Amino acid sequence: MTGHAPPTALPRELLERPEVRSALATHDFGTVFHLARTEAGISYSLIAAECGIKPERVGTLAKGHGKVATFEKIVRIADAFRIPGHMVGLAPRPWETSPEDSVGAAPRREFLKTSAAASLAVGLPELSRSSPGGRVGSDLPKKLRQRTARLRRLDEVLGGGDTYRTYLGEYQATRGLLRRNSYTEETGRGLLSVLAEQAQQAGWAAFDGGRHAEARGLYEASRKAATDAGDAALAGNALAFLAYQGLRGDRQDRRDAVQTAARSCATAGPDAVPRVRALLYERLAWAHAVAGHADETERALDAAQTALAEVDDTPPPDWAAWVDDTELQIMSGRCWTELGRPLRAVPVLEAALAQYNDSHARDKALYLSWLADSYVTAGEVEQAATVTGRALGLSSGVASVRPRERLEPVLLRLGEHQVLPAVADVLEQARG
């Protein structure tokens, strides 16, 4: 570490305790605040001052009521307590790197942000939006959609913590344009469709960055805009996103999520282009897998495969264009992992991930977590440790909470075998 440590810096031995690591992985800072006061002697008033949180809010969180959800607060707390970035789903913090290490080599996340932004700057449509009260041209929805598609490429290399503000700004600008300007009915429908797409993009980034309340609100806004625009495919996709998020809840939430995922397929309908239907059936399969429905999972995966195999000259929308056989293989492996079927999961995940470039660090780390999970279930503990190590290495460079959330239960399972050198090494790697 470099620089002067703040008065709230936590002792390393406290950070290494399993209950603290688990709390940090899920952003349960209330547990951290409580232990900081009771075991490190740091007052709630000092915590409040250093973390930018009201003292009464600190006390409420310490009692187990509520969680810190915004990316900015997570960063502020991590820096105040000197919590290594990987423990809370962040890139390494500036104070984690010595001056010698930083000379001549920018941190990986900053390099990715810079290079991604540079590549997007070439060909990103510049828009001259009408002044408030002006008339919007009929070509603007097309230009906005092209711009949205171009900006979507950021998600391929960066996490939601880095992209959320950009995506949200695009959504808010289009929403303001709709409210303040005039346009034909056809142009209005086009703008609403773009707005729905932008809301989904911002919602996904919010979800990826741990902003779950914001994500739900954006998905709901997307569904309404898509419905008003008469865009059944986008409305179905909004429901699929809502179902995906609902799977994080309890058993009733998961049952509701399965129904929502089924509604997403019905809403898009049989006339949706093949890749859209494949995407929605994939997400229905995932909902069934999380709910423990093996037969329904297989039927949904078969439906996705059938849709993907259809020959159709109609180009898919950009938001579904990435769905292909490799993506379907990965989803199949994820589903069979979730259902405790490692013999079905491992081969498809290994084959698919062999084609997956490490530049897609967040997604590859996530997919590797399911492969590691299946290896543990199959009793191949040392192989699971190797795969987990690869996932940890990739996940340290993106601003996403999801890889660490997914890896935490795998690490807990590996902890039962820590006498094995390979497992001990990866557990040490996870502690940072």
Secondary structure, 3 states (H helix, E strand, C coil): CCCCCCCCCCCHHHHCCHHHHHHHHCCCHHHHHHHHHHHHCCCHHHHHHHHCCCHHHHHHHHCCCCCCCCHHHHHHHHHHHCCCHHHHCCCCCHHHCCHHHHCCCCCHHHHHHHHHHHHHHCCCCCCCCCCCCCECCCCHHHHHHHHHHHHHHHHHCCCHHHHHHHHHHHHHHHHHHHHHCECCHHHHHHHHHHHHHHHHHHHHHHHHCCCHHHHHHHHHHHHHHHHHHCCHHHHHHHHHHHHHHHCCCCHHHHHHHHHHHHHHHHHHCCCCCHHHHHHHHHHHHHHHHHHCCHHHHHHHHHHHHHHHHCCCCCCCCHHHCCCCHHHHHHHHHHHHHHCCCHHHHHHHHHHHHCCCCCCCHHHHHHHHHHHHHHHHHCCCHHHHHHHHHHHHHHHCCCCCCHHHHHHHHHHHHHHHHCCCHHHHHHHHHHHC
